[in-house]
Amino acid sequence: MLEAPRRPVRELLAPGGQLDADVIGARCEGTLVDLHSSLPEGSQVTPVRLGEPEALQILRHSAAHVMADAVQRLYPGTQVTIGPAIDSGFYYDFDRKDGAFTERDLQRIEKEMRALIKRNLPFFKQEVSRQEARELFESLGETYKLEILDSIPEGERISLYRHGSPDKPEGQWVDLCEGPHVPSTKYLGAVRLLSVAGAYWRGDEKRQMLQRIYGTAFPTEAELEAHLQRLKEAKERDHRKLGKELELFMFHEWAPAMPFFLPRGAGVYNRLQSFIRELYVDYGYDEVITPQVFDKKLFSTSGHLAHYRENIYMPVTAEELDAVTQALAEGKSEAEQRQRAEELGLGQLVQKPMNCPSHCLIFGQRRRSYRELPWRMADFGRLHRYERGGVVHGLARVRSFCQDDAHVFCTPEQVMQEARAFNDLLFEVYEAFGFTQLAVKLALRPEERMGSDETWDQAEQALATVLTEAKLDFERLPGEGAFYGPKVEYHVTDAIGRSWQLGTVQLDYQMPERFDLEYIGADGNSHRPVMIHRAILGSIERFFGVYVEHVAGKFPVWLAPEQARLVTVSEEQADYAHAVAAQLKAAGLRVTVDDGRDKLGAKIRNARLMRVPYLAVIGKDEAAAGTVAPRTGDGGDLPVMPVRQFTERLVAESRPPRRQGTITSHH
């Protein structure tokens, strides 16, 4: 069959007068394309202009190419690998044989980039055969590009992107790339290189260690400076920095990527769980406790062993280890070692990476009636997942964690009402933590999945309907669903404009089938329940890190490790200060006393450094009158007040806030 005629995107935009100077790309059926690409005749395209969020992706991808060009000009022999745009900018991974990139190198590269940008070099797209691409990159000595080329499936189009002088092909920089890219380098208004880090080729710890240079780009210098200011603010809010300064949590090499929560942090952690537990009473959840270690048959039945094996810890007993060691020492063949391992049941145990399969066992413990449904089963059990060393990051990506996890078993007719109820609960939680902007995304069926298209159609439609009825704007993400069902992702915006995915709700028709779960319906017959997976905070460890950064370590009174600190002007007020503290503690408040020999200014400064919400100064006048002189943690003075009034104020602020209806959704 002949391929339909294709036309450049430029020509498709031109007839409608849509090709003005700010247009750097286009959208076609949800896909971002550039002006260099060709599409089938009649394709419907809309322009993408500078200033739109999608334009940044095109601009930054192009900046990455210019950076790689600058690197190879300055450091001949350096090989390039991959260089995508990311949410905050772009990066490129390099294999440089003559040393690591330094801060001075980044300055040189950035200067060379600016020189290339100033020349207004056009970008070109060129579709080539596989053999032509192979010959080109062999001639350039780009072995990584050859490996990427080999990974492109047969039959797919292979494209190159070049930038440089049109009349001097020998001076053009070229990469194997799908695009999209800006028309020319003049659109790269402002660039900045930020840092360099190590990265394994293909993310594989057994492959070559590369050097990854991070950068960012914006249409204007003003936008770049505003972004750099946000980065500075983010650095000050970094939860790893604040966690150490505020004595919240720590890590140790003997428990890699598994956090220790110190007394102050453990208090916050427990109050997060308690807050969710209290809401569970209102929303009708039952809490269960499940084991930490299971026979791997559980996760084979659920499908996780087939789809999630690389992230699962499978402990080996001392007896099993001794047997394998002995087999190796005796020089037994691999087949004999494997047989011996199977006899011992080697690797039969699995450390729990998620709760859902064990909840299926609980549901299937006895025959259940439709009158028991929906059954909302919550679990704060500890989970363990193996994450590669290159991706673990503070509390954001750890190997040991807990979720505010729950699974709802319901009839097919109850799915919609349960999804609506979950939205109500989730909105109430996020408002309590001051997250008022929410982006909602519906992740649809992936290529590798369980179940029939019919059940996927049913599940996807149910979630889309609930979101539409709730008047929530949402974005569809093709191929991003879990292997057992579609999911809704809830992304919150923090105080400095960053987006974080926290909550999720997933519809699952597959796991009840795999565990042969049934309930007796009103008709007296057996029916298959639907399973809803859901979390609001998600990983409590990750939420802890996100929230610390959101509030810059300044916890609200109801969550704070230390709600008030009493500071004395001199040692003479120590007895009175401790008597006041006793009154406050009797009211259930978390209070400390600083009656040391430091000067008052130093005591106040220490309290503020620890982000204590309230401090109360106690001098001879306060001690004589039975009062305190309170101040807020950010320096605001309050009137002198009796201890009882101060206590009532703190008690009132110690109650978690309830929903006010202030959340808005966007995408």
C-alpha positions in Angstrom: 0.0 0.0 0.0 1.3 3.4 -1.0 2.0 5.8 1.9 -0.3 8.9 2.0 1.5 12.1 0.8 3.2 14.1 3.5 3.7 17.8 3.9 6.0 19.8 6.2 4.3 21.2 9.3 5.3 24.7 8.2 3.1 24.3 5.1 0.2 22.9 7.1 0.2 25.9 9.4 0.8 28.6 6.7 -2.6 28.7 5.0 -4.4 29.7 8.2 -1.9 32.5 8.9 -0.7 30.6 12.0 3.0 30.7 11.2 4.1 33.8 12.9 7.5 34.5 14.4 6.7 33.1 17.8 5.6 29.7 16.5 8.3 27.0 17.2 6.2 23.8 16.9 2.7 22.3 16.7 0.4 19.8 18.3 -1.1 17.0 16.2 -3.5 14.6 17.9 -1.9 15.1 21.3 1.7 14.8 20.0 4.2 17.6 20.0 6.0 18.1 16.6 8.3 20.7 15.2 8.2 22.8 12.1 10.9 20.5 10.5 8.6 17.4 10.6 6.4 16.1 7.8 2.9 14.8 8.5 0.2 13.1 6.3 -1.7 15.5 4.0 -4.8 16.9 5.8 -3.4 16.4 9.4 -5.0 18.8 11.9 -2.3 20.9 13.6 -2.4 23.8 16.0 0.6 26.1 16.7 2.8 26.0 19.7 4.2 29.5 20.6 7.0 30.7 22.8 5.6 31.3 26.3 3.5 28.1 26.3 4.6 25.3 28.6 5.0 22.9 25.7 7.3 25.3 24.0 9.8 24.9 26.8 10.2 21.2 26.0 11.1 22.0 22.4 13.4 24.8 23.4 15.2 22.8 26.1 15.7 19.8 23.9 17.4 22.0 21.4 19.5 23.6 24.1 20.7 20.1 25.0 21.9 19.6 21.4 23.7 22.9 21.4 25.4 22.0 24.7 26.6 18.6 23.2 27.9 20.5 20.2 29.8 22.9 22.5 31.3 20.0 24.5 32.6 18.1 21.5 34.1 21.3 20.1 35.9 22.0 23.4 36.8 18.4 24.3 37.4 16.4 21.1 37.0 12.6 21.5 34.1 12.9 24.0 31.1 10.7 23.0 27.5 11.7 23.4 24.8 9.4 24.5 21.3 10.7 25.3 20.1 14.3 26.0 16.4 14.8 26.7 14.4 17.8 28.0 13.2 17.3 31.6 10.7 19.2 33.7 13.3 21.6 35.0 15.6 21.9 32.0 17.7 19.4 30.1 20.7 17.1 30.4 23.2 15.2 28.3 25.2 12.2 29.2 28.9 12.1 28.0 31.7 9.6 27.9 34.8 11.7 28.4 38.1 9.9 28.6 40.3 12.7 29.7 38.9 13.6 33.1 35.8 14.8 34.9 34.0 18.0 34.0 34.6 20.8 36.5 32.8 24.0 37.4 35.3 25.8 35.2 34.5 23.4 32.3 30.8 24.2 32.7 31.6 27.9 32.4 33.6 27.3 29.2 30.8 25.2 27.7 28.2 27.7 28.6 30.2 30.5 26.9 30.6 28.4 23.8 26.9 27.7 23.8 26.1 31.4 23.8 28.5 31.9 20.9 26.7 29.2 18.9 23.2 30.6 19.8 24.3 34.1 18.7 25.1 32.7 15.2 21.4 31.9 14.7 22.2 28.4 13.3 19.2 26.6 11.8 18.1 23.1 12.7 17.5 20.5 10.0 15.7 17.2 10.1 16.8 14.4 7.9 15.1 10.9 7.6 17.7 8.3 6.6 17.9 4.5 6.2 19.3 2.4 9.0 22.4 1.7 7.0 23.0 5.4 6.3 22.7 6.1 10.0 25.1 3.3 10.8 27.7 4.4 8.4 27.5 8.0 9.7 28.0 7.1 13.4 30.6 4.6 12.6 32.6 7.3 10.8 32.2 9.6 13.8 33.2 6.9 16.3 29.9 7.3 18.2 29.5 3.8 19.6 26.7 4.7 22.0 24.7 6.1 19.0 25.2 2.7 17.3 23.7 0.9 20.3 20.7 3.3 20.3 20.3 2.7 16.6 20.2 -1.1 17.2 17.5 -0.6 19.8 15.1 1.1 17.3 12.5 -1.5 16.1 12.7 -2.5 12.4 10.3 -0.5 10.3 10.4 2.6 12.4 11.5 5.9 10.8 15.0 6.9 11.6 15.7 10.6 11.8 18.8 12.8 12.3 18.8 16.4 13.5 21.6 18.7 12.5 22.3 22.3 13.3 24.9 24.5 11.7 25.5 26.6 8.6 23.3 25.3 5.7 26.2 25.7 3.1 28.8 23.9 5.3 27.7 20.4 6.0 31.1 19.5 7.5 30.5 22.1 10.2 27.0 20.8 11.2 26.5 19.0 14.5 24.4 15.9 14.1 22.6 13.5 16.4 20.2 10.5 16.1 17.0 12.1 17.4 13.2 12.1 17.1 13.0 15.8 17.9 11.2 18.2 18.3 13.5 21.2 17.9 13.3 24.9 17.4 13.7 26.4 13.9 17.0 27.9 14.8 19.3 28.7 17.8 18.1 32.3 18.0 15.0 31.0 19.9 17.3 29.8 22.8 17.0 33.1 24.6 18.7 32.3 27.8 20.7 29.2 28.9 22.5 28.2 32.1 24.5 25.1 33.0 23.8 24.0 36.6 25.7 20.9 37.6 27.4 17.7 36.7 26.7 14.2 38.1 27.5 10.6 37.4 25.0 8.4 35.6 25.3 4.8 34.4 24.7 4.1 30.7 21.1 2.9 30.3 20.7 3.2 34.0 22.6 -0.1 34.4 25.1 -0.3 37.3 27.1 -2.9 35.3 27.6 -0.5 32.4 29.9 2.4 31.8 29.7 5.4 34.2 29.1 8.6 32.3 29.0 12.3 33.2 25.7 14.0 33.1 25.6 17.8 32.7 22.4 19.4 33.7 21.2 22.8 32.4 18.1 24.8 31.8 16.9 27.2 29.1 14.1 29.9 28.8 13.0 32.3 26.1 14.2 35.3 28.1 16.8 36.2 30.7 14.1 37.4 33.1 12.4 34.0 33.1 15.8 32.3 33.6 16.6 34.5 36.6 13.2 33.8 38.1 13.8 30.1 37.7 17.3 30.4 39.3 15.7 32.2 42.2 13.3 29.3 42.6 16.2 26.8 42.5 17.9 28.8 45.3 14.7 28.7 47.3 14.4 25.0 46.7 17.9 24.4 47.9 17.1 26.2 51.1 14.0 24.1 51.5 15.7 20.8 50.6 14.3 18.2 53.0 17.7 16.5 53.4 19.2 19.8 54.6 16.3 20.6 56.9 16.0 17.0 58.1 19.5 17.3 59.5 19.2 20.8 60.9 15.8 20.2 62.6 16.8 16.7 63.8 14.0 14.9 62.0 15.6 11.9 60.3 18.9 10.4 59.3 20.4 7.8 57.1 23.3 5.3 57.7 25.4 3.3 55.3 24.5 0.1 57.1 20.8 0.5 56.1 21.2 2.0 52.6 18.2 4.2 51.5 16.3 3.2 54.6 15.6 6.2 56.8 15.8 6.5 60.6 13.2 8.9 62.1 14.6 10.7 65.1 12.3 11.6 68.1 11.2 14.9 66.6 10.6 13.4 63.2 9.0 10.3 64.5 6.5 12.5 66.3 5.5 14.2 63.1 5.4 10.8 61.3 3.1 9.3 63.9 0.8 12.4 63.8 0.5 12.0 60.0 -0.7 8.4 60.5 -3.0 9.4 63.4 -4.6 12.1 61.2 -5.4 9.6 58.5 -6.6 7.1 61.0 -9.1 9.6 62.5 -10.5 10.3 59.0 -10.8 6.5 58.4 -13.3 6.4 61.2 -15.5 9.0 59.5 -15.1 7.4 56.1 -15.7 3.8 57.2 -12.4 2.0 56.9 -11.2 -1.0 58.9 -7.5 -1.3 59.7 -5.6 -4.6 59.4 -2.1 -5.8 60.1 -0.4 -8.2 57.7 3.0 -10.1 57.7 6.2 -8.8 56.4 7.4 -11.9 54.6 5.5 -14.3 52.3 6.0 -17.3 50.2 6.7 -16.1 46.7 3.6 -18.0 45.5 1.5 -15.1 46.8 3.2 -12.6 44.4 3.3 -15.1 41.6 -0.5 -15.4 41.9 -1.0 -11.7 42.0 1.2 -11.2 38.9 3.8 -9.0 40.7 6.5 -11.6 40.4 6.2 -11.5 36.6 5.9 -7.7 36.3 7.8 -6.4 39.3 10.6 -8.9 40.0 13.5 -6.5 39.8 12.2 -4.5 42.7 11.4 -7.4 45.1 13.7 -8.4 47.9 13.9 -12.2 48.2 15.7 -13.2 51.4 18.0 -16.2 51.6 18.3 -18.2 54.9 21.6 -19.1 56.4 21.0 -22.8 55.6 20.3 -22.0 52.0 23.4 -19.8 51.7 25.6 -22.5 53.3 24.2 -25.1 50.8 24.9 -23.0 47.8 28.4 -22.1 49.1 29.1 -25.8 49.6 27.9 -26.7 46.1 30.2 -24.0 44.6 33.1 -25.3 46.7 32.5 -28.9 45.4 32.6 -27.6 41.8 29.0 -28.7 41.1 27.6 -27.7 37.7 25.1 -24.8 37.5 22.3 -27.3 36.9 23.2 -29.2 40.0 23.4 -26.0 42.1 20.0 -25.0 40.8 18.6 -28.4 41.7 20.0 -28.2 45.2 18.6 -24.6 45.6 15.2 -25.8 44.5 15.3 -28.7 47.0 15.9 -26.2 49.8 13.3 -23.8 48.5 15.9 -21.2 47.9 14.4 -17.8 47.2 10.9 -19.0 48.2 10.5 -16.1 50.6 9.5 -12.6 49.5 9.8 -9.4 51.6 6.5 -7.6 51.1 6.7 -4.8 48.5 3.0 -4.0 48.5 -0.1 -4.9 50.6 -2.7 -5.7 47.9 -2.1 -9.5 47.6 -2.2 -10.0 51.4 -5.5 -8.1 51.5 -6.9 -10.5 48.9 -6.0 -13.4 51.3 -8.0 -11.6 54.0 -11.0 -11.1 51.8 -10.9 -14.8 50.8 -10.6 -16.0 54.4 -14.3 -16.9 54.4 -17.5 -16.6 52.3 -18.7 -13.0 52.2 -22.1 -11.5 51.4 -23.0 -8.5 49.3 -24.2 -6.9 52.6 -20.6 -6.6 53.7 -19.6 -4.6 50.7 -18.1 -2.2 50.2 -15.3 -3.3 52.6 -12.6 -0.7 53.0 -9.4 -2.3 54.3 -6.6 0.0 55.4 -3.0 -1.1 56.2 0.0 0.9 57.5 2.3 -2.1 57.0 6.0 -1.6 56.3 7.0 -2.2 52.7 10.4 -2.9 51.1 11.3 -2.4 47.5 14.7 -2.5 45.9 15.6 0.7 44.2 18.8 1.1 42.3 21.5 3.2 44.0 21.3 5.8 41.2 17.7 6.7 41.8 17.4 6.8 45.6 17.1 10.3 46.9 16.6 11.4 50.5 13.0 10.5 51.6 11.7 10.9 48.0 12.9 7.5 46.9 13.7 4.9 49.6 13.8 1.2 50.0 11.9 0.9 53.3 8.7 2.8 53.7 5.0 2.8 54.7 2.0 3.9 52.7 -1.4 5.1 53.9 -2.6 2.2 51.8 -6.1 0.8 51.5 -8.1 -1.5 49.3 -11.8 -1.3 48.7 -13.6 -4.5 47.8 -17.0 -3.7 46.3 -19.6 -4.8 43.8 -19.4 -3.5 40.2 -22.4 -1.2 40.9 -20.5 0.4 43.8 -17.4 1.4 41.9 -18.5 4.9 41.0 -19.7 5.8 44.5 -16.5 4.6 46.1 -14.4 6.6 43.6 -16.4 9.7 44.5 -16.0 9.0 48.3 -12.3 8.7 47.8 -12.1 12.0 46.0 -13.9 13.6 49.0 -11.4 12.1 51.5 -8.4 13.0 49.4 -9.5 16.6 49.0 -10.0 16.9 52.7 -6.5 15.6 53.4 -4.8 17.9 50.9 -6.6 21.0 52.2 -5.5 20.2 55.7 -1.8 20.3 54.5 -2.3 23.5 52.5 -2.2 22.0 49.0 -4.8 23.9 47.2 -3.8 23.4 43.6 -4.2 19.9 42.1 -3.4 18.4 38.7 -5.3 15.2 37.9 -4.1 12.6 35.4 -5.9 9.5 34.1 -3.3 6.8 33.3 -4.6 4.4 30.7 -3.8 0.8 29.7 -0.2 -0.1 29.2 1.1 -2.5 26.4 2.0 -5.2 29.0 -1.2 -5.8 31.0 -3.5 -8.4 32.4 -7.2 -8.8 31.6 -9.5 -8.3 28.7 -10.0 -5.1 26.7 -13.7 -5.2 27.8 -12.7 -4.9 31.5 -10.2 -2.2 30.7 -12.8 -0.3 28.8 -15.2 -0.5 31.7 -12.6 0.6 34.3 -11.2 3.5 32.2 -14.7 4.8 31.5 -15.8 4.6 35.2 -12.8 6.7 36.3 -13.2 9.2 33.5 -16.9 9.6 34.4 -16.2 10.2 38.1 -13.7 12.9 37.3 -16.0 14.5 34.8 -18.9 14.5 37.2 -16.7 16.1 39.8 -15.9 18.9 37.4 -12.2 18.0 37.7 -10.0 19.0 34.7 -7.8 16.0 33.9 -5.2 14.9 31.4 -5.2 11.4 29.8 -1.8 9.5 29.9 -1.9 6.7 27.3 0.1 3.6 28.3 0.8 4.8 31.9 -1.6 2.6 33.8 -0.6 -0.2 36.2 -0.4 -3.7 34.7 -3.7 -4.7 36.4 -5.8 -1.6 35.9 -6.1 2.2 35.0 -5.3 4.7 37.7 -5.9 8.4 38.5 -2.8 10.3 39.7 -3.2 13.4 41.9 -0.3 15.9 41.6 -0.1 18.7 44.1 1.6 22.1 43.6 3.8 23.1 46.5 4.6 26.6 47.9 7.2 27.4 45.3 5.3 26.0 42.3 6.7 22.5 42.0 4.5 19.6 41.2 4.5 16.3 43.2 2.5 13.2 42.6 1.0 11.9 45.9 -2.3 10.2 45.8 -3.6 7.5 43.4 -6.7 5.4 42.9 -6.7 2.3 40.7 -9.5 0.1 39.5 -8.6 -3.6 39.4 -10.7 -6.3 37.9 -7.8 -8.7 37.6 -6.5 -9.5 41.1 -10.0 -10.7 42.4 -10.0 -13.0 39.4 -6.5 -14.3 40.0 -7.3 -15.0 43.7 -10.7 -16.4 42.8 -12.4 -13.9 45.2 -16.2 -14.1 45.4 -19.2 -12.8 47.3 -22.8 -14.0 47.5 -25.1 -11.5 45.8 -28.7 -10.7 46.6 -29.7 -13.3 44.0 -28.0 -16.1 46.0 -25.3 -16.6 43.4 -21.5 -16.1 43.5 -20.1 -12.9 42.0 -16.6 -11.5 41.5 -15.9 -8.2 43.5 -14.0 -5.3 42.1 -10.8 -4.2 43.9 -9.9 -0.5 44.3 -6.3 0.3 45.2 -5.9 3.8 46.8 -3.5 6.0 48.7 -3.6 9.7 49.6 -0.3 10.6 51.1 1.3 7.7 49.2 4.6 6.8 50.7 4.6 8.6 54.1 8.3 8.9 53.9 8.0 10.7 50.5 5.1 12.8 51.7 7.2 13.8 54.8 10.0 15.1 52.5 7.6 16.9 50.2 5.8 18.5 53.1 8.9 19.6 54.9 9.9 21.5 51.7 6.4 22.8 51.2 6.4 24.5 54.6 10.2 25.1 54.6 10.4 23.2 57.9 7.8 25.4 59.6 5.2 22.8 60.6 1.8 24.1 61.7 1.0 23.9 65.4 -1.0 20.7 65.1 1.9 18.8 63.5 5.0 20.5 64.9 7.5 18.4 66.9 7.7 21.3 69.5 4.6 23.5 69.6 6.0 26.1 72.0 9.3 27.0 73.7 9.4 29.0 76.9 12.5 31.1 77.2 13.6 32.8 80.4 15.3 36.2 80.7 17.3 35.0 83.6 17.8 31.9 85.8 15.5 33.5 88.4 12.4 32.6 86.3 13.3 28.9 85.8 10.9 27.6 88.4 8.0 29.6 87.0 8.8 28.6 83.5 8.7 24.9 84.4 5.4 25.4 86.2 3.9 27.0 83.1 5.3 24.1 81.0 3.6 21.6 83.3 0.3 23.4 82.7 0.7 23.4 79.0 1.8 19.7 78.9 -1.3 18.8 81.1 -3.4 20.2 78.2 -1.7 17.8 75.8 0.7 20.3 74.3 4.4 19.7 73.3 6.4 22.3 75.1 10.1 22.7 76.1 11.9 25.2 78.4 15.1 27.0 77.6 16.3 28.2 81.0 20.0 28.1 80.3 22.6 30.8 80.7 22.5 32.1 77.1 21.4 35.6 76.6 17.7 36.1 75.6 18.6 37.0 72.0 20.5 33.7 71.6 17.6 31.7 73.1 15.1 33.3 70.7 17.4 32.7 67.7 17.8 29.1 68.6 14.0 28.6 68.8 13.5 30.2 65.4 16.3 28.1 63.9 14.3 25.0 65.0 11.2 26.5 63.4 9.2 26.4 66.7 5.7 27.9 66.0 5.5 29.8 69.3 8.0 31.0 71.8 7.0 32.7 75.1 9.4 35.0 76.9 9.3 34.9 80.7 10.9 37.7 82.6 10.4 38.9 86.2 7.2 40.8 85.3 5.6 37.7 83.7 6.6 35.6 86.6 5.1 38.1 89.1 1.8 38.5 87.1 1.3 34.8 86.1 1.5 35.7 82.4 3.7 35.0 79.3 4.9 37.2 76.5 4.3 35.1 73.4 5.8 35.6 69.9 5.2 33.7 66.7 8.1 31.7 65.2 8.5 34.2 62.3 9.0 37.1 64.7 5.5 38.5 65.3 4.8 39.9 68.8 1.6 39.0 70.5 0.1 40.8 73.6 1.2 39.6 77.0 -1.5 37.2 78.1 -2.4 34.9 81.1 -1.1 31.3 80.8 -4.7 30.0 80.5 -5.3 32.2 77.4 -2.0 31.1 75.9 -2.9 27.4 76.6 -6.4 27.9 74.9 -4.8 29.4 71.9 -2.4 26.5 71.4 -5.0 23.9 72.1 -7.3 25.5 69.4 -4.5 25.4 66.8 -3.6 21.8 67.7 -6.7 20.5 66.0 -6.2 19.4 62.4 -8.1 21.7 60.0 -11.2 20.3 58.3 -12.2 20.8 54.7 -13.1 24.3 53.5 -13.6 23.5 49.7 -10.6 25.6 48.5 -8.9 23.1 46.2 -8.9 23.8 42.4 -7.8 21.3 39.7 -5.8 22.1 36.6 -3.6 20.3 34.1 
